[in-house]
Amino acid sequence: MQGRFFEEFDVEDEILTGERTVTDEDVRAFARVSAVATGLVADTRLTRGTLIAFLGLEWSFRAPLRPGDSVRARLRVAETRPTSRPDRGLVRLAVDLLGAGDAVVQQGTWALLVRRRGGG
């Protein structure tokens, strides 16, 4: 069966995939892959002791990343916003994962819920 062409995609189309059971190995593999980027942020100690929750991400893959490649992350605070609770605020980070020659290999934004100073 051939896939859809561009012209066959209509806004608001909904596609339901087949079911797949997530295995322990799937979880470990995802953790290993995501640990590359999140581990770099943890290394900065940017939110050590202040991170309440990782709320979400938007992410794109800009160039190949292969085993043996060395990467680092460039983070830019894109938004800060207090929440209705006085002990926390939203921080949105723009993240570039940089490969050889500082080429952007992955890019996106992370939304973090972070403790506020003196908020309790």
C-alpha positions as CSV (number, residue, x, y, z in Angstrom):
1,M,0.0,0.0,0.0
2,Q,1.4,3.4,-1.0
3,G,1.4,6.3,1.4
4,R,-0.4,9.6,0.9
5,F,0.8,12.3,-1.4
6,F,0.9,15.9,-0.2
7,E,-2.4,16.6,-1.9
8,E,-4.1,13.9,0.0
9,F,-3.5,15.5,3.4
10,D,-6.3,17.8,4.5
11,V,-6.2,20.1,7.6
12,E,-8.0,18.4,10.5
13,D,-7.4,14.9,9.1
14,E,-7.0,12.5,11.9
15,I,-5.0,9.3,11.6
16,L,-5.0,6.5,14.1
17,T,-2.0,4.2,14.0
18,G,-1.9,0.5,14.9
19,E,-1.2,-0.4,18.5
20,R,2.4,-1.1,19.7
21,T,3.3,-2.2,23.2
22,V,6.2,-0.2,24.7
23,T,8.9,-2.4,26.0
24,D,11.5,-1.8,28.7
25,E,14.1,-1.6,26.0
26,D,12.1,1.2,24.2
27,V,12.1,3.2,27.4
28,R,15.8,2.6,28.0
29,A,16.6,3.6,24.4
30,F,14.7,6.8,24.6
31,A,16.3,7.6,27.9
32,R,19.8,7.1,26.4
33,V,18.9,9.3,23.3
34,S,17.2,12.1,25.3
35,A,20.0,12.0,27.9
36,V,22.4,13.5,25.4
37,A,20.6,16.8,25.3
38,T,19.1,16.8,28.8
39,G,22.4,15.7,30.3
40,L,24.1,18.7,28.7
41,V,21.6,21.0,30.4
42,A,22.0,19.1,33.7
43,D,25.8,19.6,33.4
44,T,25.2,23.4,33.4
45,R,23.5,23.1,36.8
46,L,21.0,25.6,35.4
47,T,18.1,24.3,37.4
48,R,19.8,22.1,40.0
49,G,17.4,22.1,43.0
50,T,14.9,24.5,41.4
51,L,13.3,22.4,38.6
52,I,9.8,21.4,39.5
53,A,8.7,19.8,36.2
54,F,9.7,19.5,32.6
55,L,6.4,20.6,30.9
56,G,7.1,20.0,27.3
57,L,9.2,20.4,24.2
58,E,9.2,21.3,20.5
59,W,12.1,19.7,18.7
60,S,13.4,19.4,15.2
61,F,16.3,17.4,13.7
62,R,18.4,19.7,11.4
63,A,21.3,17.5,10.5
64,P,22.5,13.9,11.1
65,L,23.9,13.0,14.5
66,R,26.0,9.9,14.5
67,P,27.6,7.7,17.2
68,G,30.9,9.3,18.1
69,D,29.8,12.8,17.3
70,S,30.5,15.4,20.1
71,V,27.8,17.9,20.9
72,R,27.1,20.7,23.2
73,A,24.0,22.8,23.9
74,R,23.5,26.5,23.5
75,L,20.5,27.7,25.6
76,R,18.8,31.0,25.4
77,V,16.0,32.1,27.7
78,A,13.1,32.8,25.3
79,E,10.4,33.6,27.9
80,T,9.8,33.8,31.6
81,R,6.3,34.1,33.1
82,P,5.1,33.9,36.7
83,T,2.3,31.4,37.3
84,S,-0.7,31.9,39.4
85,R,1.1,30.1,42.2
86,P,3.7,32.3,44.0
87,D,6.2,29.5,44.4
88,R,6.8,28.8,40.7
89,G,7.2,30.3,37.2
90,L,7.5,29.1,33.6
91,V,10.8,29.3,31.8
92,R,10.9,28.6,28.1
93,L,14.4,27.8,26.8
94,A,15.4,28.0,23.1
95,V,17.9,25.1,22.7
96,D,20.4,24.5,19.9
97,L,22.3,21.3,20.0
98,L,25.6,22.0,18.3
99,G,27.8,19.5,16.5
100,A,31.1,19.9,14.7
101,G,32.0,23.5,13.9
102,D,29.1,24.6,16.0
103,A,26.6,23.5,13.3
104,V,23.1,23.2,14.7
105,V,22.1,19.5,14.5
106,Q,19.0,19.7,16.6
107,Q,16.9,22.6,17.7
108,G,13.9,23.4,19.7
109,T,12.3,24.8,22.9
110,W,11.8,23.4,26.3
111,A,9.2,24.5,28.8
112,L,10.3,24.2,32.5
113,L,8.4,24.9,35.7
114,V,11.0,26.4,38.1
115,R,10.8,27.4,41.7
116,R,10.6,31.1,42.5
117,R,12.9,32.7,45.1
118,G,11.1,33.1,48.4
119,G,8.0,31.5,47.1
120,G,7.8,28.8,49.7
